[in-house]
Amino acid sequence: MDQLYGYSLYGLSLLTFGGIYAMLALGLNIQLGFTGLFNAGIAGFFVVGAYVSAILSTAPSERHIGGFDWPIPFSLVAAMVVSALIGWAVARICMRLRADYLAIATLGIAEILRLIFKNETDLTNGARGVSYIPKPYESLAQPWNHVMMTVVVLAIVAVLYFMLERARKSPWGRVMAAIRENEDSARAAGKNVDRLRVQAFVVGSAMMGLGGGMMAHHLKFIDPNAADPTTATFLVFVMLIVGGSGNNKGAIVGALLMWTIWSATEIFTSMLPGDLAIRSAYIRVFLIGLMLQIMLQKFPQGLFPEKRLETGSSG
Amino acid sequence: MMKTFKQLALASTMLAFVGTAAIADEIKVGSVAGVTGPIAELVVPIVAGRQMAADQINAAGGLLNGDTMTMVLADSQCDPKAGVDAGTKVVNVEQVVAIVGASCSGATNGMVQSVTIPAGVVALSDSATAPSITDLDDNDLVFRVAASDAYQGAAIAQLAWDQGYRTLAMTYANDDYNAGLAGVFEAAFKGLGGTITSNQMHEPNKASYRSELSTLSGNGAEGLAIFAYYGGSGIAIMRNALEAGLFEKFLAADGMFDQSVIDQIGADVLRDNIMITQAASDYDDPSYVAFAGAFEATGHSPQAPYAAHGYDAAFLIALAIEKAGSTDRAAISAALREVAGPPGVVIRPGEWAKAKAAIAAGQDVNYEGAVGNNDFDGNGDVTGLFSVNVVGADGKWTGNLIR
């Protein structure tokens, strides 16, 4: 019975991590999936959100600035606002860049942001990280603390999904798709393309900040290593591409699925004896890359291909 | 529909049966380590040390009623996300009774705060040295056999002062371990009356450190204190400094302790010019000798950083399980302090049969490990021992305990 109980708790953990990654993937979906903005700097917005929410919500500490003891909902909103502001600044600078150039610029900006948090020791405790971050409902007895954390994460994902589906079907979402497919014709139709691209970038960045904030609360600890590009940028890309770029449901399913694969494969590799267990830890990284290759080669649309909206007339 | 339900019920009964059958003869202990990630090369001997403890125990009668001690490896990647995930897996899926690890301080901090403290599982770290772990509100569930950086930083400063250094330049890799150590060193060296001419942080894994070194040199610095991992940036910094003739004397801490430093820079260049402190053991102590002989036979160097700590951590967990007389997580937590410190029959590495007999006879035991006496203070910390290592005549590191 203990074993089944343990599996259930692990299942909750998968849903919590997967749900937080779903926030990042949904954020990327607005940028890449809807509007075609190749943002390779997810880790940057993630780390901003994580640190802002962490520092605002922890109790005062002499290791880093503050501790401002804010309630978690407020600190999360602040994380979104700050991420959005940074996203706006980045967008203003980089929005004229196209596809791969934008990717290079955002990749660089993410690294700059991560290094700022790593090096501004007086503000963030540098590489040593921020401890004692409060977690929603952590005072409840096990398993209810885990259950409630999962519920909170999934509720946020559900709200985001609902809002994004509305946005996708709205005129705003249609213009975004138009910009992605043919920017010139959208411009010719009188749309303010630059402004709309900035909007998509800012909204997506805010959601990545929210994901970062939730991750900080879930881990109760954050340091710059948590924004490692492998697991904070690359993995999110794989999630969205596997799930289906442009499809919100795909972003969520992709995040849950890929996190489960990423995490649960270790249960099997750790059964191997001795040195093999150590070596096989690298297989997990390889598997994620392989998965990306197969999906891109065989199913470029992902598990849930983007649904085209009915235009009303078949002209 | 009914048929599928029956199959499901059958399957879950079988699963439960397999589960209980496995628990009856196997006691799992989590072995969480940064297998992939920035300290991957340091982790292999540490994990081997943990495993050797389990192997010896299983060969000498096993835990409790002859149960096998199984170390379940999980990868913390030196990343708090992965640390939390690894902790969740070993605690819930593998149902471990206690955890050795995690390796890096960041991953350990995340794992204990988010997973093991709420779940009431003991975590005994063998290499997390961040001072922030000392004052965690942990219900006596977080211990470590690795001394906090506060101790090693002070030890290396004292060593430098005793060797006649008064003016030093220093550089450190910007990671949780080296940054903390460097901070303590700087304060301690200045406290002794020394002067730090320049203190440069650097990012690891760069191709060249010439620009950092040119900032550091000059101003009469007698030597350079390097706080870095040898593979990440330490060797590159030393090579650049020697090539440009900027520094010839070096001080370093245990992230630099590896034979490859001598092999790649050259024994003749480094002889009399480098001192490395290392969290170490009293090499004449019978506890260390017992560990070193056995560990060497497994094909690893007993002086590999934190390998002996890994061994001691796993051995202590086993003693605590035996002392508790059950696999109850809370009982193990309570027993850990008792087996680590006095009073009691002194148990040394490898002496599992003796320990088992003493506990069975109702006696107290006191583990005197390969890295020292491992007596935990109120915070679950140890003071630790440090050695100073220089290049010997044979081109290998020669260590002496700092007394």
Interface residues (C-beta under 8 A of the other chain):
Chain A: M1 D2 Q3 L4 G6 Y7 L9 Y10 S13 F17 R63 L115 K118 N119 T121 G126 A127 R128 G129 S131 Y132 K135 E138 Q142 N145 M215 H218 L219 K220 F221 I222 D223 N225 A226 D228 T231 S263 E266 I267 S270 G274 D275 A277 I278 A281 Y282 R284 V285
Chain B: S12 L15 A16 G19 V35 T36 G37 P38 V43 V44 V47 Q51 V72 L73 A74 D75 Q77 C78 D79 P80 K81 A82 V84 D85 A86 T88 K89 V91 N92 V93 E94 Q95 C104 S105 G106 A107 N109 G110 Q113 S114 P118 A119 A130 S132 L136 N174 D175 D176 A179 G180 M201 E203
